[in-house]
Amino acid sequence: MDLLTYKELDTGPEAPEHPSLGYRAWHWLLSLSPTVVTFMVALSLGLGMVGAQVSWEPMLGLMAAFWALTVIAMAGVVARWMTPGRGRHRMAS
């Protein structure tokens, strides 16, 4: 899905009247730009390297939680790339 499709799902006629915080967070996480997801990957790897160096378990727990969010965001980016949207998959004429 592209970003416009997510906007239509959130604001269209079939959108829930009062979406829950989890629903809004899920759609926000899946609609992050590839640049933001790249920074998330870098930050989670940095947290993992620092946590491994200092052997501080809360840092490793923070890295694991952030890495889980990063994997979900990466799945959203890949799903948007794979689904056809406006202006995608055009054939050369």
C-alpha positions as CSV (number, residue, x, y, z in Angstrom):
1,M,0.0,0.0,0.0
2,D,1.2,3.5,-0.7
3,L,0.8,6.4,1.6
4,L,-2.3,7.7,-0.2
5,T,-4.0,4.4,0.4
6,Y,-3.3,4.5,4.1
7,K,-4.7,8.0,4.2
8,E,-7.9,6.8,2.4
9,L,-8.2,3.9,4.9
10,D,-7.8,6.3,7.8
11,T,-10.1,9.1,6.5
12,G,-12.4,7.4,4.0
13,P,-16.0,6.3,4.5
14,E,-15.1,2.9,5.8
15,A,-12.7,4.3,8.4
16,P,-13.6,3.6,12.0
17,E,-15.2,6.6,13.8
18,H,-12.9,6.5,16.9
19,P,-9.8,4.5,16.1
20,S,-7.9,3.1,19.0
21,L,-4.4,4.2,19.9
22,G,-3.1,0.8,18.8
23,Y,-4.8,1.1,15.4
24,R,-3.4,4.6,14.8
25,A,0.1,3.5,15.9
26,W,0.0,0.4,13.7
27,H,-0.9,2.5,10.6
28,W,1.7,5.1,11.5
29,L,4.4,2.5,11.9
30,L,3.6,0.9,8.6
31,S,3.6,4.2,6.7
32,L,7.0,5.5,7.7
33,S,9.3,6.6,4.9
34,P,12.3,4.5,3.8
35,T,14.6,7.2,5.2
36,V,13.2,6.9,8.7
37,V,13.3,3.1,8.6
38,T,17.0,3.4,7.6
39,F,17.7,5.6,10.6
40,M,15.8,3.1,12.8
41,V,18.0,0.2,11.5
42,A,21.1,2.3,12.3
43,L,19.9,3.3,15.7
44,S,18.9,-0.3,16.7
45,L,22.3,-1.7,15.5
46,G,24.1,1.1,17.5
47,L,22.0,0.3,20.6
48,G,22.9,-3.4,20.2
49,M,26.6,-2.7,19.8
50,V,26.7,-0.4,22.8
51,G,24.6,-2.9,24.9
52,A,27.0,-5.7,24.0
53,Q,30.0,-3.6,24.9
54,V,28.8,-2.5,28.3
55,S,26.9,-5.8,29.0
56,W,24.0,-3.8,30.4
57,E,20.8,-5.9,30.0
58,P,18.3,-3.0,30.0
59,M,20.1,-1.6,27.0
60,L,19.8,-4.9,25.2
61,G,16.1,-5.1,26.1
62,L,15.7,-1.6,24.7
63,M,17.5,-2.6,21.5
64,A,15.4,-5.7,21.2
65,A,12.1,-3.8,21.5
66,F,13.3,-1.1,19.1
67,W,14.5,-3.8,16.7
68,A,11.1,-5.4,16.7
69,L,9.5,-2.0,15.8
70,T,12.1,-1.7,13.0
71,V,11.4,-5.1,11.5
72,I,7.6,-4.2,11.4
73,A,8.5,-0.8,9.8
74,M,10.7,-2.6,7.2
75,A,7.9,-5.0,6.4
76,G,5.6,-2.0,5.8
77,V,8.2,-0.4,3.4
78,V,8.6,-3.7,1.5
79,A,4.9,-4.1,1.3
80,R,4.5,-0.6,-0.1
81,W,7.2,-1.3,-2.7
82,M,5.6,-4.6,-3.8
83,T,2.1,-3.4,-4.1
84,P,1.1,-1.4,-7.2
85,G,0.3,2.2,-6.7
86,R,-0.2,5.3,-8.6
87,G,2.7,5.8,-11.0
88,R,4.3,2.4,-10.3
89,H,5.0,-0.4,-12.7
90,R,4.7,1.7,-15.7
91,M,5.8,0.1,-19.0
92,A,8.2,2.0,-21.3
93,S,6.5,3.1,-24.4
